[in-house]
Amino acid sequence: MEKIIDQREIMASRSIQRDFRKPIWRRFLSAVRTYELIQPGDHVAACISGGKDSLALAVCLRELAKYSDVPFKVSYLSMDPGYTKENRERMIENAEKLGFELNVFDSPIFEAVESVDRGACHVCASMRRGYLYKEAKKLGCNKIALGHHLDDAVETILLSLIYGGEYKTMMPKVKSKNFEGMELIRPLYLVRERDIIAWQQFMGLDTLRCACKVTRSEDGGKRKQVKDMLSAWEQENPAVFGNIFHSIEHVNLQTVLGYQMRTDAPIIRVACGEEANEE
């Protein structure tokens, strides 16, 4: 078994560095540099959920820690939010195949979310982050790294517009308000999901999808609907993901009715054709 794990670890490293160098490795490095996600002395908790995204992220962070001129440490953290026995075993097995030694802890998230009438995914995500921050801090980490990618960021823009009535997306890094000195980073921020899927298939990994009963009963929920819509648009216009993503970098404040600098700030109204003045 030891020999198989070693071979898988070597294969995973080579797959990221060679076979998927351009679509995954270079974009991962670009995000780390562009958004200044890792600093000297950081201790990053790579959060492995058992899905393809978190596993790809963990491999990338392990490779970066080996060869980067910036010294930092990585620990591998996994939460069982209420998985079935089979799903928990699969999560651990996939991590072992790639050579990771997991720090696994339990939480009652699935049980709590099942009693939520609306916004179950939002509640689940918030609770997950809280538990991950807490456990990462126990390991001496100052950052948690999640496997969200460019597709997630674009989907969040449309979800916010259509269902939230606001224009926003998930950010590449966010400082925790409740855990002092802790920060959330998303190093796969510039990587497309289709390339992670291709890597997963290349590695022959049978990974977990969302195992939440609520999401399964809703046929994937609103995010799945937005994902399908974007997929249809991309068939007609291959640039749709890039265009929507770059729109969050090119907001013209003279052409919007109002904006907020932060969630607790008042909306600043903008007169048509005039510069925005904060009063």
C-alpha positions as CSV (number, residue, x, y, z in Angstrom):
1,M,0.0,0.0,0.0
2,E,2.9,2.3,0.8
3,K,4.3,1.9,-2.7
4,I,1.0,2.7,-4.3
5,I,0.5,5.9,-2.3
6,D,4.1,7.0,-3.2
7,Q,3.4,6.4,-6.9
8,R,0.1,8.3,-6.7
9,E,1.8,11.2,-5.0
10,I,4.5,11.4,-7.7
11,M,1.8,11.1,-10.4
12,A,-0.2,13.9,-8.8
13,S,2.8,16.2,-8.7
14,R,3.7,15.5,-12.3
15,S,0.1,15.9,-13.5
16,I,-0.1,19.4,-12.0
17,Q,3.4,20.5,-13.0
18,R,3.4,19.0,-16.5
19,D,0.1,17.7,-17.9
20,F,-2.0,20.5,-16.5
21,R,0.8,23.1,-16.2
22,K,-1.0,25.8,-18.3
23,P,-4.7,25.4,-17.3
24,I,-4.2,24.7,-13.6
25,W,-0.6,25.3,-12.3
26,R,0.1,28.6,-14.0
27,R,-3.3,30.0,-13.2
28,F,-2.9,28.9,-9.6
29,L,0.4,30.7,-9.4
30,S,-1.1,33.7,-11.1
31,A,-3.8,34.0,-8.5
32,V,-1.4,33.6,-5.6
33,R,0.8,36.4,-7.0
34,T,-1.9,38.7,-8.2
35,Y,-4.0,38.7,-5.0
36,E,-1.0,38.2,-2.7
37,L,-2.5,35.1,-1.1
38,I,0.5,33.7,0.7
39,Q,3.1,35.5,2.7
40,P,6.4,34.4,4.3
41,G,5.8,32.4,7.5
42,D,2.1,31.6,6.7
43,H,0.7,28.4,7.9
44,V,-2.1,27.4,5.5
45,A,-4.8,24.9,6.2
46,A,-5.7,23.3,2.9
47,C,-9.4,22.3,3.5
48,I,-10.1,19.0,1.8
49,S,-13.8,18.2,1.6
50,G,-13.4,15.1,-0.6
51,G,-14.4,16.9,-3.8
52,K,-12.2,17.4,-6.9
53,D,-11.6,21.1,-6.3
54,S,-10.2,20.8,-2.8
55,L,-8.0,17.8,-3.8
56,A,-6.6,19.8,-6.8
57,L,-6.0,22.7,-4.5
58,A,-4.2,20.5,-1.9
59,V,-1.8,19.2,-4.6
60,C,-1.1,22.7,-5.8
61,L,-0.3,24.0,-2.3
62,R,1.9,21.0,-1.6
63,E,3.9,21.7,-4.8
64,L,4.2,25.4,-4.1
65,A,5.4,24.7,-0.5
66,K,8.1,22.4,-1.9
67,Y,9.6,24.8,-4.5
68,S,8.5,28.4,-3.6
69,D,11.0,31.0,-2.5
70,V,8.4,32.1,0.0
71,P,8.7,29.9,3.0
72,F,5.3,28.7,4.3
73,K,3.7,25.6,5.8
74,V,0.7,23.6,4.8
75,S,-1.5,21.3,6.9
76,Y,-4.4,19.3,5.5
77,L,-7.7,19.6,7.2
78,S,-10.9,17.7,6.6
79,M,-14.3,18.1,8.2
80,D,-17.0,15.4,8.3
81,P,-20.2,17.5,8.5
82,G,-22.4,14.3,8.7
83,Y,-21.2,12.2,5.8
84,T,-22.4,8.6,5.5
85,K,-19.8,6.0,6.4
86,E,-19.1,5.3,2.7
87,N,-18.6,9.0,1.9
88,R,-16.2,9.5,4.8
89,E,-14.2,6.5,3.8
90,R,-14.0,7.7,0.2
91,M,-12.8,11.2,1.3
92,I,-10.0,9.7,3.3
93,E,-9.2,7.1,0.6
94,N,-8.8,9.8,-2.1
95,A,-6.6,11.9,0.2
96,E,-4.4,8.8,0.9
97,K,-4.1,8.0,-2.8
98,L,-2.6,11.5,-3.3
99,G,-0.3,11.1,-0.3
100,F,-2.0,13.4,2.1
101,E,-2.2,12.8,5.9
102,L,-5.5,14.4,7.0
103,N,-6.5,16.0,10.2
104,V,-10.2,14.9,10.3
105,F,-12.8,16.3,12.7
106,D,-16.6,16.0,13.0
107,S,-19.3,18.7,13.0
108,P,-23.2,18.5,13.1
109,I,-23.7,20.8,10.1
110,F,-25.8,18.5,7.9
111,E,-28.1,17.8,10.9
112,A,-28.5,21.6,11.5
113,V,-29.0,22.5,7.9
114,E,-31.8,20.0,7.4
115,S,-34.0,22.0,9.8
116,V,-33.5,25.2,7.8
117,D,-36.5,26.2,5.6
118,R,-34.7,28.6,3.2
119,G,-31.1,29.5,2.4
120,A,-29.7,26.1,3.4
121,C,-26.6,26.4,1.3
122,H,-25.7,29.9,2.7
123,V,-26.2,28.6,6.3
124,C,-24.1,25.5,5.5
125,A,-21.2,27.6,4.0
126,S,-21.2,30.0,6.9
127,M,-21.1,27.1,9.5
128,R,-18.4,25.3,7.6
129,R,-16.1,28.3,7.6
130,G,-16.7,28.8,11.3
131,Y,-15.7,25.2,12.1
132,L,-12.8,25.3,9.7
133,Y,-11.4,28.5,11.2
134,K,-11.7,27.1,14.7
135,E,-9.9,23.8,13.9
136,A,-7.3,25.4,11.7
137,K,-6.4,27.8,14.6
138,K,-5.9,24.7,16.8
139,L,-3.3,23.5,14.3
140,G,-1.5,26.8,14.4
141,C,-2.7,28.0,11.0
142,N,-3.4,31.6,10.2
143,K,-5.1,31.0,6.9
144,I,-7.7,28.5,5.5
145,A,-7.6,27.7,1.7
146,L,-10.8,26.7,0.0
147,G,-11.1,25.2,-3.5
148,H,-13.4,27.7,-5.1
149,H,-12.6,28.4,-8.7
150,L,-13.4,30.9,-11.5
151,D,-16.7,29.2,-12.3
152,D,-17.8,29.6,-8.7
153,A,-17.0,33.3,-8.8
154,V,-18.9,33.9,-12.0
155,E,-21.9,31.8,-10.8
156,T,-21.9,33.9,-7.6
157,I,-22.2,37.1,-9.6
158,L,-25.3,35.9,-11.3
159,L,-26.8,34.4,-8.2
160,S,-26.4,37.8,-6.4
161,L,-27.9,39.7,-9.4
162,I,-30.9,37.4,-10.0
163,Y,-31.7,36.3,-6.4
164,G,-30.0,38.9,-4.2
165,G,-30.6,42.1,-6.0
166,E,-27.0,43.2,-5.7
167,Y,-23.7,43.0,-7.7
168,K,-21.0,41.1,-5.9
169,T,-18.9,37.9,-6.0
170,M,-16.8,35.8,-3.7
171,M,-13.4,37.5,-3.2
172,P,-10.0,35.8,-3.6
173,K,-9.2,36.5,0.1
174,V,-11.2,37.6,3.1
175,K,-10.2,38.4,6.6
176,S,-12.2,36.7,9.3
177,K,-14.4,39.0,11.4
178,N,-14.9,36.4,14.2
179,F,-11.4,34.8,14.4
180,E,-8.7,37.4,14.9
181,G,-5.7,37.0,12.7
182,M,-7.3,34.4,10.4
183,E,-7.9,34.8,6.7
184,L,-9.7,32.8,4.0
185,I,-7.9,32.4,0.6
186,R,-9.0,31.0,-2.7
187,P,-5.9,30.1,-4.7
188,L,-7.8,28.4,-7.6
189,Y,-9.6,31.7,-8.2
190,L,-8.4,31.9,-11.9
191,V,-8.8,28.2,-12.7
192,R,-11.7,26.9,-14.8
193,E,-13.8,24.0,-13.4
194,R,-13.6,22.1,-16.6
195,D,-9.8,21.8,-16.2
196,I,-10.2,20.5,-12.7
197,I,-12.6,17.9,-14.0
198,A,-10.1,16.9,-16.6
199,W,-7.4,16.5,-14.0
200,Q,-9.7,14.5,-11.8
201,Q,-10.4,12.1,-14.7
202,F,-6.7,12.0,-15.5
203,M,-6.0,10.9,-12.0
204,G,-8.9,8.4,-11.9
205,L,-10.3,9.9,-8.7
206,D,-13.9,9.0,-7.6
207,T,-14.5,12.1,-5.7
208,L,-17.5,13.4,-3.6
209,R,-20.1,15.8,-4.8
210,C,-22.2,17.8,-2.4
211,A,-23.5,15.1,0.0
212,C,-26.1,17.4,1.7
213,K,-29.6,15.9,1.7
214,V,-31.1,19.4,1.2
215,T,-29.2,20.1,-2.0
216,R,-29.9,16.6,-3.4
217,S,-33.6,17.0,-2.8
218,E,-33.6,20.3,-4.7
219,D,-31.8,18.9,-7.7
220,G,-28.7,21.0,-7.1
221,G,-30.5,24.1,-6.0
222,K,-30.2,27.6,-7.5
223,R,-26.5,27.3,-8.2
224,K,-27.1,24.3,-10.4
225,Q,-29.7,26.3,-12.4
226,V,-27.2,29.1,-12.9
227,K,-24.5,26.7,-13.8
228,D,-26.7,25.1,-16.5
229,M,-27.6,28.6,-17.8
230,L,-24.0,29.6,-18.1
231,S,-23.1,26.4,-19.9
232,A,-25.8,27.1,-22.5
233,W,-24.5,30.6,-23.0
234,E,-20.9,29.5,-23.3
235,Q,-21.9,27.2,-26.2
236,E,-23.0,30.4,-28.1
237,N,-20.3,32.7,-26.8
238,P,-17.0,31.0,-25.5
239,A,-15.9,34.3,-23.9
240,V,-19.0,34.5,-21.6
241,F,-17.1,33.3,-18.4
242,G,-14.2,35.6,-19.0
243,N,-16.4,38.6,-19.8
244,I,-18.6,38.2,-16.7
245,F,-15.5,37.6,-14.5
246,H,-13.7,40.7,-15.8
247,S,-16.8,42.8,-15.4
248,I,-16.1,42.9,-11.6
249,E,-12.7,44.5,-12.4
250,H,-14.2,47.1,-14.7
251,V,-17.1,48.7,-12.8
252,N,-17.8,52.2,-14.0
253,L,-19.2,54.1,-11.0
254,Q,-20.6,56.8,-13.3
255,T,-23.0,54.3,-14.8
256,V,-24.4,52.8,-11.6
257,L,-27.2,54.2,-9.4
258,G,-25.4,53.4,-6.2
259,Y,-22.7,51.4,-4.5
260,Q,-21.5,50.2,-1.1
261,M,-17.9,50.2,0.1
262,R,-18.8,47.6,2.7
263,T,-21.9,45.7,3.9
264,D,-22.5,48.0,6.9
265,A,-22.1,51.2,4.9
266,P,-25.0,53.3,3.6
267,I,-25.6,53.1,-0.2
268,I,-24.0,56.0,-2.0
269,R,-26.4,57.4,-4.7
270,V,-24.8,58.5,-8.0
271,A,-26.3,61.2,-10.1
272,C,-26.4,60.4,-13.8
273,G,-23.2,61.6,-15.6
274,E,-21.6,63.0,-12.4
275,E,-18.8,61.7,-10.3
276,A,-19.7,59.9,-7.1
277,N,-19.2,62.1,-4.0
278,E,-19.3,60.6,-0.6
279,E,-21.2,62.9,1.7
